[in-house]
Amino acid sequence: MLVENFLEQSAEKFPEKEALVCDFSRLTFAKIESFANSLAQGLIAEGVKRQERVVVFLEPSVEAIVSIFAILKAGAIFVVLNPQIKSEKAVYILNDCEAKLLITDSNHLLEINDRLKDCKSLGSIVVVDFESSPWGGDRSNTKKIISYNELIKSFPPVRPSKCSIDIDLASLIYTSGTTGFPKGVMLTHLNIISAANSITQYLENTSADIILNLLPLSFDYGLYQVLMAFKFSGKIIQEKNFLYPYRIIELLLKEKVTGFPIVPTIAAILLRMKNLEKYDFPHLRYITSTAQVLPPNHIIHLQRIFPKAKIYSMYGLTECKRVSYLPPEELQRRPSSVGKPMPNTEVYLVDPAGRKIEEPHKIGELVVRGANVMKGYWNLPEETDAVLKPGPIPGEKVLYTGDLFEMDEEGFLYFVGRKDDLIKVGGERVSPKEVENVLHSIGGVSEAAVIGVEDEILGQAIKAFVVFQEGYKLNKEEIIKYCSRHMEIFMVPKYVEIVKELPKSLHGKVKKRELR
C-alpha cells in the first residue's frame, strides 16, 4: 500500500463522486486521478526520478493537491512549503532538500526568483498560472520554466508504473528547529498510512463524511485532512484561510459538513463571534483539535455552540503525526486530558535518567512507539539520534518527544509542558499550561500565554499575556486577584500584560520566544 493508492482506489470505487471543492472548482475522484496521472508523466519526462524531492509552493488549491499525488505517482518525495513563508527560508529548504523541481505560481516565484541561482539542484520550475504571468514571455530566468497546464495537456492520463515500496520516503515536512533553521521530518509511505489508518479508525470516518479544511497543506494536520478524505472516499472542502469567520459558518451549513478540524486559535476566534447559538448544525458529526492543548473553557463553549458534534481533544507532533485522542464521552470527566494512545500506538513516560515511570501522576517525558514514528530528520544525524533512541525491543527506535506529561491510573495523558518550558519559581516547578487554563476560565478571556522571566529573588517569575474578547476587560490587578483565588500562591503571575493578540507561527502556535 502506498499513499497515492488513497486516490487511485477512491477513483476506481467512486469515479463520479465529488471529491474536492476549492475556490469555484468542484472535482470528482476520476478528474483528480486523471490530472495527477498526466502531471506525473510530465514530471517523469522532466527528469524527476525515484526519491528525488519536488517542492510545492502554492496556496491551498486544486493544483497543490493534484501536485502532491502526481509527485507520489512519479515515485518522488513531496515537500509542501507554507505559502506565507519568507523567501530566505523557502530558498533554504529548496537547498536543504536538494529539490529537483519546483511547482509554484507567478507571485511566489517572483518572491524567490532573484535567489534561485543559488539553488544548484533545481532544474525546472512548473508555473500554474504561466499563461497569464510574465514568465510566459520571459526567458531570462536561469531555470527552465514550464506551464503546468501545458504539462498536463501534453501527457496522457495513464497511471505510471509503480516503483516505490512502503518504506520509501513519501514526504519531508519542515518544522521549526532549535538552531533557528527548519528541520525536514522524513515520513515514509508506511508512516503516513499507519497514522491515517489509526486516526480514521477512531473518528469512524466513512465515504459520507465531508471535511472542511481551513489549515495549510504545509501543516501536517491540514495535509492529513486531504490524504485521509481521499483514503475513505469522502469529500474535502479546502479553504485558503480563516480570514472571514462568518463565511466558514456559511460553508458548514451549505456544504453539510460532518468533520471540522480546528486548532485552539480557530476556537478562540469562533468563541468571539456573536449569536452563533442561533444556528443549527445538524450535519456536523465531529470537531477535532490539536497543535496545542484545547483549554477546558473552550471545550465548554464549543459544546454550547455545536451541541450535536463530538469534540475530540488530541495531541500529536509532526515527528509521528498523532499520539493520542480523548474519547468525547470522557470530556466531562477529564476536560484537561488529551486522552489515551490512538490505535496501533504505544506510549510511556520516562524520568530524566531514561527509566520507565510505573507510578501514576508522576511527571515524565513522553515516549512514543509505533509505525507512525518518523524515519528521522533530513541530513541531521545528530538531531535524529537525540530524539530517536533505542526502545524496549532490540534494534528498534522510539521517539522521545521532549514533552512532559502525567498519566493517571487509567492511562489517560495530561500535558504538562515542554521540557524546557517549565518555570521554576522559588524552587517550585510551575507548568505554564496549568496557569493558562486558569486564565482561560476568566470571563471574556479568549487567549492566554504564560512564560518565565528572570527574577532576582525567585529565580524566575511568571508573566502572563492575556487577550480579551470585545466588550470584556479586567485590569491587571483583577486578573492577579482572580488567579490568587484559584491557584497556589507560587503559581500566580507576578506580571500581567493585556494585549490585542499573541504572536503565532504560520501553523497557529503561540511563539513564546517572541513574548520573551
TORRO-975859 format. One record per residue (C-alpha): x, y, z; residue number from 1; residue in three letters. Coordinates in nm, 3 decimals. Last residue first. Layout:
BEGIN
NODE         u         v         w     i    aa
NODE         X         Y         Z   NUM   ALA
...
END
This chain:
BEGIN
NODE         u         v         w     i    aa
NODE     1.027     3.657     2.592   516   ARG
NODE     0.699     3.701     2.408   515   LEU
NODE     0.885     3.637     2.082   514   GLU
NODE     1.019     3.308     2.219   513   ARG
NODE     0.666     3.219     2.322   512   LYS
NODE     0.552     3.193     1.962   511   LYS
NODE     0.191     3.080     2.010   510   VAL
NODE     0.107     2.801     1.765   509   LYS
NODE    -0.121     2.888     1.472   508   GLY
NODE     0.057     2.696     1.195   507   HIS
NODE     0.226     3.004     1.046   506   LEU
NODE     0.360     3.072     1.393   505   SER
NODE     0.179     3.299     1.634   504   LYS
NODE     0.237     3.628     1.816   503   PRO
NODE    -0.048     3.686     2.063   502   LEU
NODE    -0.318     3.947     2.002   501   GLU
NODE    -0.464     4.269     2.140   500   LYS
NODE    -0.250     4.258     2.454   499   VAL
NODE    -0.304     4.276     2.831   498   ILE
NODE     0.026     4.224     3.013   497   GLU
NODE     0.033     4.063     3.356   496   VAL
NODE     0.334     4.032     3.587   495   TYR
NODE     0.371     3.836     3.911   494   LYS
NODE     0.152     3.561     3.774   493   PRO
NODE     0.009     3.332     4.046   492   VAL
NODE     0.173     2.989     4.055   491   MET
NODE     0.371     3.048     4.380   490   PHE
NODE     0.046     3.150     4.554   489   ILE
NODE    -0.128     2.822     4.483   488   GLU
NODE    -0.405     2.872     4.230   487   MET
NODE    -0.774     2.963     4.202   486   HIS
NODE    -0.829     3.258     4.436   485   ARG
NODE    -0.487     3.407     4.365   484   SER
NODE    -0.559     3.381     3.991   483   CYS
NODE    -0.866     3.603     4.032   482   TYR
NODE    -0.663     3.860     4.228   481   LYS
NODE    -0.394     3.861     3.959   480   ILE
NODE    -0.658     3.924     3.691   479   ILE
NODE    -0.822     4.200     3.896   478   GLU
NODE    -0.483     4.370     3.947   477   GLU
NODE    -0.407     4.361     3.577   476   LYS
NODE    -0.732     4.529     3.476   475   ASN
NODE    -1.032     4.336     3.355   474   LEU
NODE    -1.183     4.368     3.011   473   LYS
NODE    -1.472     4.240     2.810   472   TYR
NODE    -1.659     4.414     2.526   471   GLY
NODE    -1.452     4.255     2.252   470   GLU
NODE    -1.291     3.934     2.370   469   GLN
NODE    -0.984     3.972     2.589   468   PHE
NODE    -0.626     3.870     2.512   467   VAL
NODE    -0.394     3.798     2.807   466   VAL
NODE    -0.016     3.773     2.838   465   PHE
NODE     0.102     3.631     3.170   464   ALA
NODE     0.442     3.664     3.337   463   LYS
NODE     0.557     3.419     3.599   462   ILE
NODE     0.873     3.483     3.798   461   ALA
NODE     1.206     3.307     3.776   460   GLN
NODE     1.500     3.297     4.016   459   GLY
NODE     1.260     3.393     4.293   458   LEU
NODE     1.455     3.686     4.441   457   ILE
NODE     1.634     3.843     4.145   456   GLU
NODE     1.363     3.748     3.894   455   ASP
NODE     1.419     3.643     3.533   454   GLU
NODE     1.106     3.585     3.327   453   VAL
NODE     0.900     3.267     3.287   452   GLY
NODE     0.627     3.249     3.025   451   ILE
NODE     0.247     3.229     3.018   450   VAL
NODE     0.009     3.264     2.724   449   ALA
NODE    -0.361     3.350     2.721   448   ALA
NODE    -0.635     3.368     2.461   447   GLU
NODE    -1.009     3.440     2.453   446   SER
NODE    -1.053     3.584     2.803   445   VAL
NODE    -1.409     3.720     2.838   444   GLY
NODE    -1.491     3.552     3.170   443   GLY
NODE    -1.178     3.419     3.339   442   ILE
NODE    -1.152     3.042     3.282   441   SER
NODE    -0.885     3.094     3.018   440   HIS
NODE    -0.656     3.242     3.286   439   LEU
NODE    -0.694     2.924     3.493   438   VAL
NODE    -0.605     2.708     3.192   437   ASN
NODE    -0.304     2.931     3.118   436   GLU
NODE    -0.168     2.872     3.470   435   VAL
NODE    -0.184     2.494     3.422   434   GLU
NODE    -0.032     2.520     3.073   433   LYS
NODE     0.263     2.723     3.203   432   PRO
NODE     0.352     2.430     3.433   431   SER
NODE     0.519     2.551     3.752   430   VAL
NODE     0.813     2.385     3.928   429   ARG
NODE     0.869     2.518     4.282   428   GLU
NODE     1.225     2.614     4.384   427   GLY
NODE     1.146     2.984     4.421   426   GLY
NODE     0.961     2.978     4.089   425   VAL
NODE     1.095     2.723     3.838   424   LYS
NODE     0.908     2.761     3.511   423   ILE
NODE     0.866     2.455     3.290   422   LEU
NODE     0.917     2.535     2.922   421   ASP
NODE     1.246     2.348     2.852   420   ASP
NODE     1.092     2.003     2.895   419   LYS
NODE     0.788     2.120     2.701   418   ARG
NODE     0.473     2.139     2.907   417   GLY
NODE     0.240     1.949     3.142   416   VAL
NODE     0.013     1.760     2.902   415   PHE
NODE    -0.220     1.516     3.073   414   TYR
NODE    -0.246     1.155     2.947   413   LEU
NODE    -0.508     0.895     3.037   412   PHE
NODE    -0.370     0.553     3.137   411   GLY
NODE    -0.642     0.454     3.384   410   GLU
NODE    -0.434     0.530     3.694   409   GLU
NODE    -0.339     0.875     3.559   408   ASP
NODE    -0.052     0.969     3.328   407   MET
NODE     0.136     1.297     3.364   406   GLU
NODE     0.316     1.455     3.073   405   PHE
NODE     0.634     1.638     2.976   404   LEU
NODE     0.710     1.691     2.607   403   ASP
NODE     1.059     1.637     2.460   402   GLY
NODE     0.902     1.376     2.229   401   THR
NODE     1.144     1.089     2.274   400   TYR
NODE     1.053     0.875     1.974   399   LEU
NODE     1.134     0.504     1.973   398   VAL
NODE     1.398     0.314     1.775   397   LYS
NODE     1.401    -0.065     1.733   396   GLU
NODE     1.707    -0.292     1.716   395   GLY
NODE     1.637    -0.488     2.035   394   PRO
NODE     1.277    -0.434     2.156   393   ILE
NODE     1.239    -0.197     2.455   392   PRO
NODE     1.341     0.107     2.252   391   GLY
NODE     1.674     0.250     2.141   390   PRO
NODE     1.661     0.626     2.080   389   LYS
NODE     1.511     0.852     1.817   388   LEU
NODE     1.510     1.203     1.970   387   VAL
NODE     1.878     1.294     2.012   386   ALA
NODE     1.985     1.046     1.742   385   ASP
NODE     1.787     1.243     1.485   384   THR
NODE     1.945     1.572     1.591   383   GLU
NODE     2.288     1.412     1.548   382   GLU
NODE     2.200     1.256     1.211   381   PRO
NODE     2.065     1.577     1.054   380   LEU
NODE     2.052     1.527     0.676   379   ASN
NODE     1.671     1.500     0.681   378   TRP
NODE     1.543     1.443     1.033   377   TYR
NODE     1.443     1.086     1.121   376   GLY
NODE     1.241     0.793     0.986   375   LYS
NODE     0.929     0.929     1.155   374   MET
NODE     0.714     0.741     1.407   373   VAL
NODE     0.378     0.628     1.260   372   ASN
NODE     0.474     0.259     1.275   371   ALA
NODE     0.457     0.288     1.651   370   GLY
NODE     0.631     0.360     1.979   369   ARG
NODE     0.612     0.700     2.151   368   VAL
NODE     0.799     0.830     2.458   367   VAL
NODE     0.654     1.107     2.676   366   LEU
NODE     0.893     1.273     2.919   365   GLU
NODE     0.794     1.236     3.283   364   GLY
NODE     0.574     1.380     3.556   363   ILE
NODE     0.448     1.126     3.809   362   LYS
NODE     0.068     1.106     3.837   361   HIS
NODE     0.057     0.724     3.812   360   PRO
NODE     0.354     0.505     3.915   359   GLU
NODE     0.537     0.298     3.651   358   GLU
NODE     0.785     0.551     3.516   357   ILE
NODE     1.029     0.398     3.264   356   LYS
NODE     1.391     0.495     3.333   355   ARG
NODE     1.551     0.744     3.091   354   GLY
NODE     1.761     0.917     3.358   353   ALA
NODE     1.539     1.229     3.343   352   PRO
NODE     1.233     1.007     3.415   351   ASP
NODE     1.046     0.819     3.143   350   VAL
NODE     0.680     0.811     3.042   349   LEU
NODE     0.510     0.550     2.822   348   TYR
NODE     0.335     0.536     2.486   347   VAL
NODE     0.208     0.270     2.245   346   GLU
NODE     0.043     0.330     1.906   345   THR
NODE    -0.160     0.089     1.691   344   ASN
NODE    -0.489     0.261     1.781   343   PRO
NODE    -0.457     0.609     1.936   342   MET
NODE    -0.283     0.644     2.270   341   PRO
NODE    -0.510     0.766     2.551   340   LYS
NODE    -0.667     1.103     2.611   339   GLY
NODE    -0.554     1.462     2.573   338   VAL
NODE    -0.671     1.532     2.929   337   SER
NODE    -0.784     1.873     3.060   336   SER
NODE    -1.157     1.803     3.023   335   PRO
NODE    -1.133     1.469     3.209   334   ARG
NODE    -1.478     1.375     3.344   333   ARG
NODE    -1.688     1.591     3.112   332   GLN
NODE    -1.474     1.519     2.808   331   LEU
NODE    -1.466     1.140     2.858   330   GLU
NODE    -1.760     1.071     2.623   329   GLU
NODE    -1.571     1.254     2.350   328   PRO
NODE    -1.293     0.991     2.352   327   PRO
NODE    -0.969     1.183     2.420   326   LEU
NODE    -0.712     1.135     2.147   325   TYR
NODE    -0.347     1.035     2.146   324   SER
NODE    -0.021     1.027     1.952   323   VAL
NODE    -0.068     1.187     1.611   322   ARG
NODE     0.169     1.284     1.329   321   LYS
NODE     0.479     1.097     1.448   320   CYS
NODE     0.754     1.358     1.408   319   GLU
NODE     0.499     1.627     1.327   318   THR
NODE     0.363     1.625     1.680   317   LEU
NODE     0.044     1.497     1.832   316   GLY
NODE    -0.221     1.555     2.095   315   TYR
NODE    -0.597     1.539     2.063   314   MET
NODE    -0.920     1.683     2.200   313   SER
NODE    -1.203     1.522     2.004   312   TYR
NODE    -1.536     1.704     2.025   311   ILE
NODE    -1.848     1.514     1.922   310   LYS
NODE    -2.094     1.742     1.744   309   ALA
NODE    -2.465     1.776     1.825   308   LYS
NODE    -2.426     2.061     2.077   307   PRO
NODE    -2.214     2.281     1.843   306   PHE
NODE    -2.233     2.627     2.005   305   ILE
NODE    -2.270     2.501     2.365   304   ARG
NODE    -2.016     2.222     2.316   303   GLN
NODE    -1.773     2.478     2.175   302   LEU
NODE    -1.820     2.690     2.488   301   HIS
NODE    -1.739     2.403     2.725   300   ILE
NODE    -1.439     2.293     2.515   299   ILE
NODE    -1.301     2.648     2.515   298   HIS
NODE    -1.312     2.653     2.896   297   ASN
NODE    -1.122     2.323     2.906   296   PRO
NODE    -0.834     2.480     2.709   295   PRO
NODE    -0.753     2.285     2.390   294   LEU
NODE    -0.397     2.155     2.415   293   VAL
NODE    -0.185     2.295     2.134   292   GLN
NODE    -0.144     2.169     1.778   291   ALA
NODE    -0.467     1.959     1.807   290   THR
NODE    -0.843     1.998     1.783   289   SER
NODE    -1.110     1.780     1.624   288   THR
NODE    -1.479     1.861     1.573   287   ILE
NODE    -1.732     1.588     1.500   286   TYR
NODE    -2.066     1.499     1.340   285   ARG
NODE    -2.172     1.833     1.192   284   LEU
NODE    -2.483     1.752     0.988   283   HIS
NODE    -2.749     1.924     1.200   282   PRO
NODE    -2.555     2.247     1.255   281   PHE
NODE    -2.823     2.478     1.396   280   ASP
NODE    -2.753     2.849     1.415   279   TYR
NODE    -2.892     3.076     1.689   278   LYS
NODE    -2.611     2.972     1.924   277   GLU
NODE    -2.363     3.156     1.698   276   LEU
NODE    -2.506     3.486     1.820   275   ASN
NODE    -2.175     3.671     1.841   274   LYS
NODE    -1.830     3.560     1.732   273   MET
NODE    -1.552     3.573     1.991   272   ARG
NODE    -1.585     3.199     2.058   271   LEU
NODE    -1.518     3.124     1.692   270   LEU
NODE    -1.196     3.325     1.706   269   ILE
NODE    -1.075     3.137     2.016   268   ALA
NODE    -1.159     2.801     1.856   267   ALA
NODE    -0.959     2.899     1.548   266   ILE
NODE    -0.658     2.972     1.771   265   THR
NODE    -0.714     2.645     1.960   264   PRO
NODE    -0.669     2.450     1.634   263   VAL
NODE    -0.956     2.326     1.420   262   ILE
NODE    -1.065     2.018     1.222   261   PRO
NODE    -1.437     2.023     1.126   260   PHE
NODE    -1.599     1.697     1.016   259   GLY
NODE    -1.963     1.649     0.900   258   THR
NODE    -2.001     1.950     0.670   257   VAL
NODE    -2.344     1.994     0.512   256   LYS
NODE    -2.192     2.207     0.232   255   GLU
NODE    -2.429     2.498     0.294   254   LYS
NODE    -2.425     2.485     0.675   253   LEU
NODE    -2.055     2.446     0.747   252   LEU
NODE    -1.985     2.672     0.448   251   LEU
NODE    -2.200     2.953     0.589   250   GLU
NODE    -2.025     2.926     0.927   249   ILE
NODE    -1.692     2.945     0.746   248   ILE
NODE    -1.806     3.255     0.559   247   ARG
NODE    -1.890     3.403     0.901   246   TYR
NODE    -1.527     3.358     1.008   245   PRO
NODE    -1.378     3.558     0.719   244   TYR
NODE    -0.998     3.545     0.743   243   LEU
NODE    -0.978     3.174     0.822   242   PHE
NODE    -0.753     3.069     0.535   241   ASN
NODE    -0.725     2.906     0.194   240   LYS
NODE    -1.033     2.686     0.215   239   GLU
NODE    -1.046     2.321     0.107   238   GLN
NODE    -1.383     2.144     0.126   237   ILE
NODE    -1.279     1.776     0.126   236   ILE
NODE    -1.521     1.498     0.031   235   LYS
NODE    -1.506     1.137     0.146   234   GLY
NODE    -1.353     0.835    -0.026   233   SER
NODE    -1.207     0.694     0.298   232   PHE
NODE    -0.848     0.738     0.181   231   LYS
NODE    -0.917     1.055    -0.020   230   PHE
NODE    -1.054     1.218     0.295   229   ALA
NODE    -0.749     1.090     0.485   228   MET
NODE    -0.498     1.249     0.246   227   LEU
NODE    -0.685     1.580     0.240   226   VAL
NODE    -0.727     1.611     0.618   225   GLN
NODE    -0.373     1.477     0.652   224   TYR
NODE    -0.225     1.787     0.489   223   LEU
NODE    -0.403     2.022     0.730   222   GLY
NODE    -0.275     1.848     1.044   221   TYR
NODE     0.066     1.804     0.878   220   ASP
NODE     0.096     2.180     0.830   219   PHE
NODE     0.234     2.251     0.482   218   SER
NODE    -0.116     2.184     0.348   217   LEU
NODE    -0.240     2.497     0.525   216   PRO
NODE    -0.544     2.463     0.754   215   LEU
NODE    -0.902     2.570     0.686   214   LEU
NODE    -1.021     2.219     0.599   213   ASN
NODE    -1.396     2.148     0.597   212   LEU
NODE    -1.445     1.771     0.584   211   ILE
NODE    -1.746     1.595     0.430   210   ILE
NODE    -1.803     1.239     0.555   209   ASP
NODE    -2.034     1.003     0.362   208   ALA
NODE    -1.739     0.791     0.244   207   SER
NODE    -1.690     0.686     0.606   206   THR
NODE    -1.484     0.808     0.901   205   ASN
NODE    -1.515     0.644     1.243   204   GLU
NODE    -1.303     0.917     1.407   203   LEU
NODE    -1.122     0.641     1.599   202   TYR
NODE    -1.049     0.442     1.282   201   GLN
NODE    -0.979     0.744     1.061   200   THR
NODE    -0.699     0.840     1.300   199   ILE
NODE    -0.542     0.494     1.318   198   SER
NODE    -0.546     0.425     0.944   197   ASN
NODE    -0.413     0.773     0.864   196   ALA
NODE    -0.123     0.731     1.107   195   ALA
NODE    -0.027     0.392     0.962   194   SER
NODE    -0.062     0.520     0.604   193   ILE
NODE     0.161     0.819     0.673   192   ILE
NODE     0.440     0.624     0.844   191   ASN
NODE     0.420     0.339     0.588   190   LEU
NODE     0.457     0.583     0.297   189   HIS
NODE     0.766     0.710     0.473   188   THR
NODE     0.797     1.037     0.661   187   LEU
NODE     1.124     1.229     0.698   186   MET
NODE     1.085     1.542     0.914   185   VAL
NODE     1.287     1.818     0.747   184   GLY
NODE     1.426     2.057     1.007   183   LYS
NODE     1.383     2.435     0.990   182   PRO
NODE     1.680     2.657     1.081   181   PHE
NODE     1.677     2.859     1.403   180   GLY
NODE     1.908     2.616     1.582   179   THR
NODE     1.619     2.477     1.790   178   THR
NODE     1.441     2.376     1.470   177   GLY
NODE     1.094     2.465     1.347   176   SER
NODE     0.925     2.211     1.121   175   THR
NODE     0.971     2.106     0.761   174   TYR
NODE     0.759     1.816     0.638   173   ILE
NODE     0.950     1.586     0.403   172   LEU
NODE     0.724     1.344     0.223   171   SER
NODE     0.679     0.997     0.074   170   ALA
NODE     1.004     0.831     0.180   169   LEU
NODE     1.040     0.466     0.082   168   ASP
NODE     0.942     0.203     0.341   167   ILE
NODE     0.610     0.145     0.160   166   ASP
NODE     0.762     0.049    -0.174   165   ILE
NODE     0.810     0.280    -0.471   164   SER
NODE     0.846     0.199    -0.844   163   CYS
NODE     0.486     0.170    -0.954   162   LYS
NODE     0.427     0.207    -1.329   161   SER
NODE     0.280     0.544    -1.422   160   PRO
NODE    -0.101     0.581    -1.437   159   ARG
NODE    -0.204     0.696    -1.783   158   VAL
NODE    -0.371     1.035    -1.810   157   PRO
NODE    -0.199     1.106    -2.142   156   PRO
NODE     0.076     1.370    -2.148   155   PHE
NODE     0.096     1.708    -2.320   154   SER
NODE    -0.222     1.854    -2.170   153   LYS
NODE    -0.091     1.814    -1.813   152   ILE
NODE     0.243     1.978    -1.897   151   LEU
NODE     0.066     2.251    -2.090   150   GLU
NODE    -0.147     2.337    -1.788   149   ASN
NODE     0.151     2.349    -1.551   148   TYR
NODE     0.347     2.569    -1.794   147   SER
NODE     0.723     2.519    -1.773   146   ILE
NODE     1.012     2.748    -1.677   145   ILE
NODE     1.365     2.606    -1.712   144   LYS
NODE     1.593     2.778    -1.465   143   LYS
NODE     1.833     3.063    -1.547   142   THR
NODE     1.542     3.305    -1.574   141   ASN
NODE     1.584     3.546    -1.867   140   SER
NODE     1.330     3.361    -2.083   139   ARG
NODE     1.039     3.591    -2.004   138   ASP
NODE     0.738     3.555    -2.234   137   GLY
NODE     0.520     3.323    -2.031   136   GLY
NODE     0.705     3.419    -1.711   135   TRP
NODE     0.515     3.750    -1.704   134   PRO
NODE     0.205     3.560    -1.590   133   SER
NODE    -0.130     3.489    -1.754   132   SER
NODE    -0.021     3.176    -1.942   131   GLU
NODE     0.208     3.051    -1.664   130   PHE
NODE    -0.061     3.045    -1.395   129   ASP
NODE     0.043     2.704    -1.259   128   VAL
NODE     0.417     2.759    -1.301   127   VAL
NODE     0.638     2.447    -1.317   126   VAL
NODE     1.002     2.525    -1.237   125   ILE
NODE     1.285     2.307    -1.364   124   SER
NODE     1.643     2.215    -1.270   123   GLY
NODE     1.684     2.284    -0.901   122   LEU
NODE     1.999     2.115    -0.765   121   SER
NODE     2.209     2.433    -0.768   120   LYS
NODE     1.965     2.656    -0.585   119   CYS
NODE     2.180     2.970    -0.557   118   ASP
NODE     2.057     3.095    -0.896   117   LYS
NODE     1.711     3.081    -0.739   116   LEU
NODE     1.784     3.388    -0.529   115   ARG
NODE     1.641     3.658    -0.756   114   ASP
NODE     1.336     3.443    -0.829   113   ASN
NODE     1.226     3.400    -0.467   112   ILE
NODE     0.941     3.647    -0.434   111   GLU
NODE     0.859     3.648    -0.806   110   LEU
NODE     0.814     3.271    -0.797   109   LEU
NODE     0.559     3.310    -0.519   108   HIS
NODE     0.353     3.555    -0.723   107   ASN
NODE     0.396     3.366    -1.052   106   SER
NODE     0.274     3.032    -0.918   105   ASP
NODE     0.460     2.727    -0.786   104   THR
NODE     0.576     2.373    -0.861   103   ILE
NODE     0.953     2.336    -0.803   102   LEU
NODE     1.175     2.058    -0.941   101   LEU
NODE     1.488     1.870    -0.835   100   LYS
NODE     1.491     1.996    -0.477    99   ALA
NODE     1.814     1.940    -0.288    98   GLU
NODE     1.626     1.902     0.044    97   CYS
NODE     1.845     2.166     0.211    96   ASP
NODE     1.869     2.381    -0.099    95   ASN
NODE     1.496     2.419    -0.155    94   LEU
NODE     1.452     2.449     0.223    93   ILE
NODE     1.700     2.740     0.248    92   TYR
NODE     1.539     2.904    -0.056    91   VAL
NODE     1.199     2.900     0.116    90   ALA
NODE     1.353     3.023     0.442    89   LYS
NODE     1.511     3.325     0.276    88   GLU
NODE     1.198     3.394     0.068    87   SER
NODE     0.966     3.421     0.368    86   LYS
NODE     0.697     3.156     0.419    85   ILE
NODE     0.335     3.264     0.375    84   GLN
NODE     0.253     2.993     0.117    83   PRO
NODE     0.374     2.727     0.365    82   ASN
NODE     0.602     2.500     0.169    81   LEU
NODE     0.496     2.147     0.071    80   VAL
NODE     0.772     1.892     0.012    79   VAL
NODE     0.678     1.586    -0.195    78   PHE
NODE     0.907     1.285    -0.239    77   ILE
NODE     0.929     1.112    -0.580    76   ALA
NODE     0.793     0.786    -0.720    75   GLY
NODE     0.619     0.966    -1.008    74   ALA
NODE     0.285     0.867    -0.855    73   LYS
NODE     0.395     1.038    -0.534    72   LEU
NODE     0.471     1.362    -0.719    71   ILE
NODE     0.137     1.341    -0.900    70   ALA
NODE    -0.049     1.295    -0.569    69   PHE
NODE     0.105     1.609    -0.419    68   ILE
NODE     0.065     1.803    -0.745    67   SER
NODE    -0.310     1.735    -0.766    66   VAL
NODE    -0.348     1.880    -0.414    65   ILE
NODE    -0.145     2.192    -0.495    64   ALA
NODE    -0.322     2.243    -0.830    63   GLU
NODE    -0.666     2.219    -0.669    62   VAL
NODE    -0.562     2.483    -0.420    61   SER
NODE    -0.406     2.559    -0.081    60   PRO
NODE    -0.175     2.846    -0.180    59   GLU
NODE     0.132     2.728    -0.364    58   LEU
NODE     0.498     2.635    -0.317    57   PHE
NODE     0.510     2.260    -0.390    56   VAL
NODE     0.865     2.121    -0.380    55   VAL
NODE     0.973     1.805    -0.563    54   VAL
NODE     1.239     1.589    -0.397    53   ARG
NODE     1.402     1.291    -0.565    52   GLU
NODE     1.303     0.950    -0.427    51   GLN
NODE     1.254     0.792    -0.772    50   ARG
NODE     1.348     1.021    -1.057    49   LYS
NODE     1.224     1.355    -1.187    48   VAL
NODE     1.374     1.401    -1.534    47   GLY
NODE     1.124     1.639    -1.694    46   GLU
NODE     0.958     1.340    -1.862    45   ALA
NODE     0.897     1.193    -1.515    44   ILE
NODE     0.734     1.517    -1.408    43   LEU
NODE     0.514     1.515    -1.718    42   GLY
NODE     0.401     1.157    -1.656    41   GLN
NODE     0.312     1.257    -1.300    40   ALA
NODE     0.119     1.557    -1.433    39   LEU
NODE    -0.086     1.335    -1.662    38   SER
NODE    -0.156     1.086    -1.382    37   ASN
NODE    -0.249     1.361    -1.134    36   ALA
NODE    -0.491     1.527    -1.377    35   PHE
NODE    -0.668     1.197    -1.450    34   SER
NODE    -0.686     1.098    -1.083    33   GLU
NODE    -0.829     1.441    -0.996    32   ILE
NODE    -1.092     1.401    -1.269    31   LYS
NODE    -1.185     1.048    -1.161    30   ALA
NODE    -1.216     1.149    -0.794    29   PHE
NODE    -1.460     1.421    -0.895    28   THR
NODE    -1.378     1.792    -0.897    27   LEU
NODE    -1.569     2.101    -0.789    26   ARG
NODE    -1.395     2.430    -0.861    25   SER
NODE    -1.506     2.777    -0.752    24   PHE
NODE    -1.249     2.814    -0.472    23   ASP
NODE    -1.187     2.454    -0.370    22   CYS
NODE    -1.436     2.167    -0.351    21   VAL
NODE    -1.279     1.823    -0.378    20   LEU
NODE    -1.411     1.467    -0.401    19   ALA
NODE    -1.743     1.479    -0.584    18   GLU
NODE    -1.828     1.116    -0.669    17   LYS
NODE    -1.804     1.033    -1.039    16   GLU
NODE    -1.521     0.777    -1.012    15   PRO
NODE    -1.644     0.620    -0.685    14   PHE
NODE    -1.475     0.280    -0.645    13   LYS
NODE    -1.192     0.317    -0.900    12   GLU
NODE    -1.127     0.684    -0.821    11   ALA
NODE    -1.133     0.601    -0.448    10   SER
NODE    -0.874     0.327    -0.504     9   GLN
NODE    -0.644     0.558    -0.701     8   GLU
NODE    -0.671     0.850    -0.459     7   LEU
NODE    -0.576     0.654    -0.147     6   PHE
NODE    -0.336     0.446    -0.359     5   ASN
NODE    -0.118     0.758    -0.381     4   GLU
NODE    -0.015     0.690    -0.018     3   VAL
NODE     0.128     0.347    -0.097     2   LEU
NODE     0.000     0.000     0.000     1   MET
END
